[in-house]
Amino acid sequence: MIFTKQEIQENFPLNERIKLEKSKSQNSVVYWINELVSQSVPGVEDVPGLIALNKNITEQVEDLYKEKESLLSAFPGLHSTDDLIEMVRDMENQLVELYKEKEI
């Protein structure tokens, strides 16, 4: 049975109206997509929430790359993170040798 909006507001209590709206919305593709998203991605309720999460993760990754680039630019001659790791290990080995010389 189909009711007008006015009939619903006048004749049904709020909890009944909510049930009617929910059953009406369940016929919508958007409703089912949001249900899938909320069940598949923890902490996300709907598509806009998924978009916000994706944007947040993208911004975090971009910030990490900016930090990496600024770190590499602070040391001329380094072209990758592997170069930086190798440089730190070389420095560590130099310190170990220096401490060995001091002990003798």
Secondary structure, 3 states (H helix, E strand, C coil): CCCCHHHHHHHCCHHHHHHHHHHHHCCCHHHHHHHHHHHHCCCCCCHHHHHHHHHHHHHHHHHHHHHHHHHHHHCCCCCCHHHHHHHHHHHHHHHHHHHHHHHC
